[in-house]
């Protein structure tokens, strides 16, 4: 092993969404909107899902556009962490 042994991690899912809540301690709720074709009619429709993400420094605010990244389970609902804040609202 080299002395600069870096921890190798596989490709992790990333999502871009808007912060809808910051009321919990070190946790944000991010709404992700996916534009997917309807299974039968093929028209593009919006599907939304909320993710609980870990925000250690509390840098995200409501309305911010953020990128979240998959991580190990941190609590009952948290499986994502804040990767970066893309735009401040």
MARVO-609542 format. One line per 3 residues: their letters; for each residue y, z negated, x of C-alpha. Coordinates in steps of 0.05 Angstrom, whole numbers. Each point is the difference from the previous one (the first is absolute). Layout:
A	Y Z X | ...
This chain:
XXX	0 0 0 | 71 13 22 | 48 -57 9
XXX	45 31 -53 | -55 -9 -52 | 31 20 -66
XXX	-32 -18 -65 | -26 65 -30 | 8 6 -75
XXX	-23 55 -45 | 46 43 -43 | 32 -43 -53
XXX	25 23 -67 | 75 3 -7 | 42 3 -63
XXX	74 10 -12 | 31 -35 -59 | 57 -41 -28
XXX	5 -75 3 | 2 -29 -70 | -5 -75 16
XXX	15 -47 59 | -6 -66 -37 | -61 -25 37
XXX	1 -30 69 | -16 54 54 | -26 46 -55
XXX	30 63 -32 | -25 40 -59 | 3 75 13
XXX	-6 52 -55 | -35 64 24 | 7 62 -43
XXX	-52 54 10 | 10 70 -27 | -70 24 -18
XXX	-26 58 -43 | -28 -19 -68 | -77 4 3
XXX	-5 48 -58 | 67 34 -9 | 22 3 74
XXX	72 -17 -17 | 32 -45 53 | 6 -71 -27
XXX	25 -65 31 | -47 -58 12 | 30 -65 23
XXX	-33 -59 34 | 28 -66 26 | -21 -27 68
XXX	11 -70 27 | 22 6 73 | 12 -51 55
XXX	72 -2 24 | 1 -51 57 | 75 3 16
XXX	24 11 -71 | 37 64 20 | -12 40 -64
XXX	45 -7 -61 | -8 22 -73 | 11 75 -6
XXX	-17 16 73 | -46 59 16 | -55 -27 46
XXX	-64 22 34 | -59 -47 -7 | -65 1 39
XXX	-69 -24 -17 | -23 -63 35 | -52 -56 -5
XXX	2 -42 -64 | 54 -53 8 | -7 -32 -68
XXX	-31 12 -68 | 45 60 -13 | 31 19 67
XXX	-35 55 39 | 62 37 26 | 55 -15 50
XXX	71 26 7 | 0 54 55 | 74 19 -4
XXX	61 1 -45 | 20 74 -9 | 64 -7 -40
XX	41 -61 -22 | 25 0 -71
